[in-house]
Amino acid sequence: MKNKKIIFKVTKSYMMKNKKRTFITFAGILVMVILMTAVFIGKDTIMEFMQKAVEADQGKWHYQVYDLDRSRAEAIAALGSVEKMGVSRALGYTEFPQSGNPEYTPYLEIKGYSEEIFDWMNIRVKEGRFPENENEILLSERALKEGSDIQIGDTIDIDTFERYIHAFYKEGEEEEIAEGAEPGGITFFSGFHVQHGDTVKLPDHFGYCLSNADFEIIHIPTGLKKTVTVVGIMEAPYYEAQGQGGYIALMLTDGEIGENEHVNVVLTTDLNSREDIFGKIAQILDDARTEEERQAVREQGSGYYTDDGTLIPTEEGRIVANSMLLLFAAKGTDGNLNALMIFAQAFFIILITAAALILIYNVFSISFNERSRYLGMLSSVGATRKQRKWSVYYEVFSLLIPAIPLGILLGLLLVKGAMSLLYPHFADIISMIATNVITGRSCEIECRLVVNPLNILFIIFFSALAVWVSAWLPALKISKIGPVESIRGGERAAKGKTKRFKPLPGLMKKGMPEQLLAAASVSRNPYSTKGIIRSITAFIVLTLVTSFAVRSFADILKSKANREEFIPGEKYQGYTYSFGVDDELQYANGVSDILSSDELESYTELNMAYFKYNIAIGDYTEEFYNTLKTLLEMYFPNGIPETIASNFLKPESVWANPEVNMLTIADEDFEKLADKAGADLSGLTNPVLAYDTVVLTTDEFRFSYEGSVKPDYTNYQLKKVLNVKEGESFNLLTTDYIEETEEVPEIDIPVSFAGYLNAKDLEEYGSFNGKALWIIVPAKTAAYLDSNTPKGNSANIGTRSILFNVNTDDSALIRRLSQIKNEFGDSALSSSAMLSEYTDFKNAALKIVSIVAVCFTLLIAVICLLNLYNSVMGRRLARQRELTALASVGITNKQRMHMLLWENVRLLARSFIYSALITTAFVVCLRMMLNSRFGRMIFTLPFQVIAVTVLVSCAGLFIFTALCYSEKRKSELIDEVRTEMV
Amino acid sequence: MELLKCENISKIYGSGDTEVRALDHVSFTVEKGEFVSIIGPSGSGKSTLLHILGGVDKPTEGKVFIDGTEIHSLNEDKLAIFRRRQIGLVYQFYNLMPTLNIDENIALPHLLDGRELDQERLDSVVEHLGLTDRRQNLPSQLSGGQQQRVSIGRALYSHPAILLADEPTGNLDRKTGEEIIELLKESNRKNEQTLILITHDEGLALQADRVISIEDGRIMRNEKVHNIV
């Protein structure tokens, strides 16, 4: 160190003398530290915010496991990564004579929670307090909202029972079964199915229903009989549904599990543990099964694949994971999503480090000439290579020391500031979910900085590493220059004296001095121009790659998280009420009532149907068929079983052909869409348009069939899947049912294919997803289809509703429509807010992730622009001599401006070529990586972002040039002359 | 015929305690085609005077007339145009554009003035300077003497009325220095260019038609050389 002291001293004096240069270097290092802080602290902060948002919506629990005996519960509690286990008991139902809505909710559905679960399930007391013993009860606010006059301090006599259902055999069915026929059954709207002749317990939260000719509801007492006091009113828990038969009531329960008792458990786990907790629990449950029970579970078709590919049979809903919460802790049950989160984090950290490296490297590279001079002086008085190298290290590390605390502080402020700016937006999204999903549920999430000391160490380490790496190359170069070359100065000294530069005779002969100067400056001044080209290229490449990556990650996330087939667009939004009921007559009456009402302000009809018809597999393209086959082969690598093939590839029935979804719109709207598609409707009978994209994923086709394996998540986006030309006709397939003969004849309804529509064409109608092709039909075609579709066919049931607004707060129309119920007792009138984009938390979370990603892209862009400013300023300082010479030979301001303009044009042209090449390489690589992991996705190029990035880089360069070269020439000219003469 | 006229030129740097009077009421005239040497010790103000004459610095007071034009009354752009047409500056450190080759450096003021390139003339100047085989090289690839030739070549090619040379041989060995002075004198003779040379070298100064001696910002002597000799 001793022999370096003098080097450090000289370097320090150089730094003091060149304050502007030193400041630029410092700014580069500072920005890098700020950036590192933003990445490490920002990531944790946003993840914690998201976790809290999920917790506020879904609760803090990680897993729930239903129906466990003591030994299984103990085995689960003993798992390494289980932190805490709470016990939840479904204590059954009791009559609730104080109900204000006895027609639909005459019971209390009582649950017993051990103490911690009240917190984990986000139970919020609105009035009163939590139960403190087993004789106290907390009641859902919904009971009061629906008219109950119960108050805190009132008592309720509880006498609990379980609800069972017994489905009757149809007449003669028993005999038919005895002769080998399959028993029939009843399937409820919720999907709950009971076989004729069976008696089964109704699932939790099931709606209220009375015995009828098809089934009998049986109440079996559970023996809990006592009088309890209401001590509190709580907000409706997140799982309480509007249609359930009992209001939720909670009691405090013992955490101990009795010997013969079956309970539900709620778990929190160590999120840092690598244990496959879901798999372990599934294994514990499976170990308790007999072979027969296991087989029965297998037949239900659900199971869990462990990381080594073993399929453990599990009952649907027996183990429930708080998926979104686990996802934001990168511990989701879906391995592919976890991989995506980790991949995204690593990608952005690498990107930000790359941006910082370029920034610092640039600063050093640009000042190469100046440094080489004073280092040459040192060299001439005997400084060794190592000592010269240390001069560069001394400079960066002496700047890094103050930059670290300042950068961390500014980085924290940046994250805090960004979160404060974004918080209202996030809160809006979160509150929309809360309003939509659980009416009136408040949702306040504290937003705080998450500063993990380990992250601070990471920031320091990575900053030091980045500084060292970025200074290493310039240090090496500088150390190699001999004293004479250094003192002679010039970057060309390092390049050798004999290098030939391309002559520019054309420009000289044509008398274009500004262009000549510009061309010479750009092509013969490699260090300073390379800095600018590098900066613009870095700006464009990093912005576009980030934007492309963000878009791709969002596409994959959307594809994985968004199971909604249709999300209504602008055309269907802005309406307060939605009226829809399956019964044709009821619907017609309701619509007539709405349309004739004076209170009607505005309305529109939403008429769409899922899986309405089928299209023969032969009418699809070969690409579609092959992709379907590839997907199936991923599940069955040893050969697709005949049963599966006949259901997908060689359809033997109408229903085995791919389904289509259908949106019906007004005739005039259809004509407008046809115009957009460039379709000629003249001469077409019963025209239909089709959405041009179909997405087939491994999530859409899930098999737990014998011989199936779990493939990695794969997503195939296919375009224009119909093997039918525009103007040609094809058949929509459906079936009839002839009761007498029990025949199911195929009915083919020919329609004319008018053309394809893309997502942009359909933007105002909504977004269309899923594996089924969407067709868009005009009302006329819909009427024709209806008239050809047999009545009573279940496929004929569509989702049809009228969305409307009324012009009064006290609407008789609304009161009338509220009385209309569908066959499951749900109101035919609902809030059309449910149709809004934020239908569930997944979409909201995606929205937030997208906002953060956009902010991140902007941050990268800002840093790259700062880099560009540094480069322009660095070049300006490095070419002092050039400008002096120009001034002394009499260049005018206008000529100087022209010269700079032409220089910039050349710099931009070069930068664009490099950017195009590098961006393409990155995007292709990224696309290959994502495709290899997630399947063949269609990644759209962000043309708008490209245009904006190119414009900003042009504007940035011109503005920075104007700023950096705008100093008064008169005052500087003599200074320049003097400086050059020293 | 009087080409250059200085009237009461003063130049003051700083103020108060730090005030330095670099030039103190300097007045003289130079005839067209005359060769004038300005000599004086370091810090005497001769370079400041040359900068003011070349229009790259402004006097605190006084006026400079070149060919009847008061150059410091011109705006920035007009002064720049005037400089490239009327004045050729030759510095000790050559003052060449580092990114232009020899041909381009020589032709630059001419091109900046919007005039067409005279290839024949350029070839002849380059040949005369003995730089034919280096014409595609950049200044950094030339020796000091070669660079100074290029800067003189610029003056020869664009043919300014006045050549202002600030110690043009100060950075060169004797032999090369003599060659450079010969080139300047040749330009002065052949083209009838007025040459004002700043130098420390009295021997060199005596090659001029007239010598102006400056000390502490004042003209101490302004005499024809034959009078001195």
HADDOCK unambig.tbl for C-alpha pairs under 7 A between the chains (distance, minus, plus):
assign (segid A and resid 497 and name CA) (segid B and resid 141 and name CA) 5.13 0.50 0.50
assign (segid A and resid 498 and name CA) (segid B and resid 141 and name CA) 7.00 0.50 0.50
assign (segid A and resid 500 and name CA) (segid B and resid 137 and name CA) 6.92 0.50 0.50
assign (segid A and resid 503 and name CA) (segid B and resid 136 and name CA) 6.69 0.50 0.50
assign (segid A and resid 509 and name CA) (segid B and resid 117 and name CA) 5.73 0.50 0.50
assign (segid A and resid 511 and name CA) (segid B and resid 111 and name CA) 5.72 0.50 0.50
assign (segid A and resid 511 and name CA) (segid B and resid 114 and name CA) 6.69 0.50 0.50
assign (segid A and resid 511 and name CA) (segid B and resid 115 and name CA) 6.89 0.50 0.50
assign (segid A and resid 511 and name CA) (segid B and resid 116 and name CA) 5.68 0.50 0.50
assign (segid A and resid 511 and name CA) (segid B and resid 117 and name CA) 6.58 0.50 0.50
assign (segid A and resid 513 and name CA) (segid B and resid 108 and name CA) 6.91 0.50 0.50
assign (segid A and resid 513 and name CA) (segid B and resid 111 and name CA) 5.57 0.50 0.50
assign (segid A and resid 513 and name CA) (segid B and resid 112 and name CA) 5.67 0.50 0.50
assign (segid A and resid 520 and name CA) (segid B and resid 99 and name CA) 5.59 0.50 0.50
assign (segid A and resid 520 and name CA) (segid B and resid 100 and name CA) 6.17 0.50 0.50
assign (segid A and resid 521 and name CA) (segid B and resid 99 and name CA) 5.53 0.50 0.50
assign (segid A and resid 524 and name CA) (segid B and resid 99 and name CA) 5.73 0.50 0.50
assign (segid A and resid 525 and name CA) (segid B and resid 99 and name CA) 6.53 0.50 0.50
assign (segid A and resid 882 and name CA) (segid B and resid 97 and name CA) 5.30 0.50 0.50
assign (segid A and resid 882 and name CA) (segid B and resid 98 and name CA) 6.32 0.50 0.50
assign (segid A and resid 885 and name CA) (segid B and resid 95 and name CA) 5.12 0.50 0.50
assign (segid A and resid 885 and name CA) (segid B and resid 96 and name CA) 5.73 0.50 0.50
assign (segid A and resid 885 and name CA) (segid B and resid 97 and name CA) 5.83 0.50 0.50
assign (segid A and resid 888 and name CA) (segid B and resid 89 and name CA) 6.93 0.50 0.50
assign (segid A and resid 889 and name CA) (segid B and resid 83 and name CA) 6.79 0.50 0.50
assign (segid A and resid 889 and name CA) (segid B and resid 84 and name CA) 5.23 0.50 0.50
assign (segid A and resid 889 and name CA) (segid B and resid 109 and name CA) 5.72 0.50 0.50
assign (segid A and resid 890 and name CA) (segid B and resid 80 and name CA) 4.14 0.50 0.50
assign (segid A and resid 890 and name CA) (segid B and resid 81 and name CA) 5.63 0.50 0.50
assign (segid A and resid 890 and name CA) (segid B and resid 83 and name CA) 5.36 0.50 0.50
assign (segid A and resid 890 and name CA) (segid B and resid 84 and name CA) 4.52 0.50 0.50
assign (segid A and resid 890 and name CA) (segid B and resid 109 and name CA) 6.92 0.50 0.50
assign (segid A and resid 891 and name CA) (segid B and resid 80 and name CA) 5.89 0.50 0.50
assign (segid A and resid 891 and name CA) (segid B and resid 112 and name CA) 6.61 0.50 0.50
assign (segid A and resid 892 and name CA) (segid B and resid 77 and name CA) 5.00 0.50 0.50
assign (segid A and resid 892 and name CA) (segid B and resid 80 and name CA) 5.65 0.50 0.50
assign (segid A and resid 892 and name CA) (segid B and resid 81 and name CA) 6.83 0.50 0.50
assign (segid A and resid 893 and name CA) (segid B and resid 77 and name CA) 6.35 0.50 0.50
assign (segid A and resid 973 and name CA) (segid B and resid 56 and name CA) 6.42 0.50 0.50
assign (segid A and resid 974 and name CA) (segid B and resid 56 and name CA) 5.92 0.50 0.50
assign (segid A and resid 974 and name CA) (segid B and resid 57 and name CA) 5.84 0.50 0.50
assign (segid A and resid 981 and name CA) (segid B and resid 93 and name CA) 6.40 0.50 0.50
